[in-house]
């Protein structure tokens, strides 16, 4: 295998999670009896450009099809984060009705709806029909296609022909948690350059590789994430496409993320000190050396072994366990730990599109939140640990009325303090 950015042959395998199905390939009942496709799930480190990446086995259109069931608006905290981000960008870059905003992987319109409400022209690229349909219902113009250099050129030419904007370019291109999902990161980045107005800006958010390794967040590794990004690697990828980073923000989302701000290399935007500060922090941590990643496999094994032991112990005591959050993080962990419905009878999720289906690999049924009222468990595992406070608060009635213990699962099962009881006694 060669590096997706610089084509260096890769030999540093830093994490091996065996074989797993795509994390969002939820099953219908009849599909449980059919063969299920599994792919190797391994991470490699490139010593030349420092990009960390999964092994090549899946095509993007195998992972993000019309049945893709991740909807960003399911998380209220994420929607609030998006609203704040939009408001901040509008003020910082003086965006108005004469501006043009593009979001790549616009999902269900969770971000762009804020620009629609502000009267700012916008458009989203979204390859999954199910989410694009929801976005259109919010007034968000959505193109049902993957973003690429070719699609960026086509849109810019279309707008230039119509006499819109600076030769058809975008004043802001946003991409939240999409950069890691791109199989051809060079083509994608060239597309950003092609679509960007001369003084336009790029805003990308992605989980920070430094935090993934520091905290053993191996459950954020799945086939839909092709790349695991440091600022060091992104700076090199941007430079190769004629772009540069001029600012970066550290965010708490997804266990520790970066929001980077980019522009064309020749643009007037001043490079802020934060860029050098993060690059120096990564260098001091050792992110450019393969030995920095040596403990990641142990962290994954530790988490899987402790979760399996916890569930076996609960079952031996006759105590019931359920989980909340049919998200990709949980799928990775449950499959690597070899958890099945005998140990974990069901997982609840607020997304209607997941309910009534089964988790890929483990075949654990996904039920609506009301199932927790019907059969309150002794223990509830919160699988999306990055929004554990939000989930615990919404389910506080479960602890209050039934004495259910809430647990996070990373790096090992840890009981949460009883969540504050909220006035809203429903999820």
TAFENWO-V697016 format. One line per field, one symbol per residue. ss: DSSP state (@ for helix, = for strand, . for the rest). phi: phi as a letter, one per 20 degrees, with the letter a starting at -180 (. if undefined). A space follows every 50 residues. Layout:
BEGIN
ss: ???
phi: ???
END
This chain:
BEGIN
ss: .=......=..=========......=.@@@@@.....=======..... .===.....@@@@........@@@.@@@@@@@@@@@@@@@@@........ ====.......@@@@@@....====...@@@@@@@@@....==.....@@ @@@@@@@@@@@........=======..@@@...@@@@@@@@@@@===== ========@@@@@@...@@@......===.@@@@@@@@@@..======== =.@@@.========........@@@@@@@@@@@@@....@@@@..@@@@@ @@@@@@@@@@@@@@@@....====...@@@@@@@@@.........===.. .......=......===...@@@@....====..@@@@@@@@@@.@@@@@ @@..====.....==............
phi: .dgfedmfgdceeebcdmdbfgfdefdfgfffedgdfdcgccdcdefedm febfffbdegfedddfegcedfffeffffffffffffffgffdlfbfeeb dcdemflengeffffgfemdgbbdebedfffffffffenefceeaffbff fffffffffffemdmflnfeebddbdldgfeefdfffgfffgffeffgdf cdccdbgeggfgfgdmeffeebffefccddfgffgfffgfdndbedabce ceflmpcddddcbfgefefffeggffffgffffffnfedffgefefffff ffffffffffffffffemeeccccoedfgfffffffemecffecfacebf egfefndcffnfmffddffgffffcfefcceefeffcfffffffdggfff ecmfeecedcebgcfefgfffdffebe
END
